[in-house]
Amino acid sequence: MTGSERGNVKQRSLTKVLFESEMTMNSLLFLKEGPKTPEQFFAYFNTPEKELLSCLAELQEYHLIIKSDDEVYKLTIIGELLVDKMTSLLNMLDKIEDTV
């Protein structure tokens, strides 16, 4: 069976997932504050439901977030570690931009 024949094949690198989409990055940062319901996401992002759910599904596929039985999203341990590192990197980039 080739990679394209498998049902749940990751199509993009994790780096692209994290940094190509502002919604993806902001979803992870939003979850850093704590678990969120789909309604909280919809209110916060004010974006089409289909687009947001697609973003959340991709984050689940990469094991960065999980959805509990009561429909609450939260960061996985891997997600928490990546968000901490990503936050540090974004803060450093902001400081560099301020000095350039």
C-alpha positions in Angstrom: 0.0 0.0 0.0 1.5 3.4 -1.0 1.3 6.5 1.2 -1.5 8.0 -1.0 -3.6 4.9 -0.5 -3.6 5.1 3.3 -6.6 6.9 4.8 -4.8 9.0 7.5 -1.6 10.2 5.9 0.1 13.4 7.0 0.6 15.5 4.0 2.7 18.4 5.4 5.6 18.7 7.6 5.0 19.7 11.2 6.9 23.0 10.6 4.6 23.9 7.8 1.5 23.0 9.9 2.8 25.2 12.7 3.9 28.3 10.8 2.1 28.4 7.5 -1.3 29.1 9.0 -1.9 32.0 11.4 -5.1 30.2 12.5 -3.2 27.1 13.4 -0.6 29.0 15.4 -3.3 31.1 17.1 -5.4 28.0 17.9 -2.4 26.5 19.8 -1.7 29.8 21.6 -5.4 30.0 22.5 -5.3 26.5 24.0 -2.2 27.4 26.0 -4.7 29.4 28.2 -6.6 26.1 28.9 -9.1 23.7 27.4 -11.7 25.3 25.1 -15.1 24.2 23.7 -15.9 24.5 19.9 -18.2 27.5 20.8 -15.3 29.3 22.4 -13.2 28.8 19.3 -16.0 30.0 17.0 -16.5 33.2 19.2 -12.8 33.9 19.4 -11.8 33.4 15.8 -15.0 34.6 14.0 -14.2 32.4 11.0 -16.2 29.9 9.0 -16.9 26.8 11.1 -15.7 24.5 8.4 -12.3 26.2 8.2 -11.8 26.2 11.9 -12.8 22.5 12.3 -10.4 21.6 9.5 -7.6 23.4 11.4 -8.5 21.6 14.6 -8.7 18.2 12.9 -5.2 18.8 11.4 -3.8 19.6 14.9 -5.4 16.4 16.2 -3.9 14.4 13.3 -0.4 15.7 14.4 -1.2 14.8 18.0 -0.9 18.4 19.2 -4.4 18.6 20.6 -7.0 16.2 21.7 -10.8 16.4 21.9 -12.4 14.9 25.0 -15.7 12.9 25.0 -17.4 16.1 26.2 -16.2 18.0 23.1 -13.5 20.0 24.8 -10.2 20.6 23.0 -6.9 20.8 24.9 -3.2 20.6 24.2 -1.4 17.2 24.4 1.9 17.0 26.2 3.6 17.3 22.8 1.4 20.3 22.0 2.3 22.0 25.3 6.0 21.5 24.7 5.8 22.9 21.2 3.7 25.8 22.2 6.2 26.7 24.9 9.0 26.7 22.4 7.0 28.4 19.8 6.1 31.2 22.3 9.8 31.7 23.1 10.6 31.8 19.4 7.8 34.3 18.6 8.9 36.6 21.5 12.5 36.5 20.3 11.4 37.3 16.8 9.4 40.3 18.1 12.4 41.6 19.9 14.6 41.3 16.8 11.9 43.0 14.7 11.8 45.9 17.2 15.6 46.4 16.9 15.8 46.2 13.1 
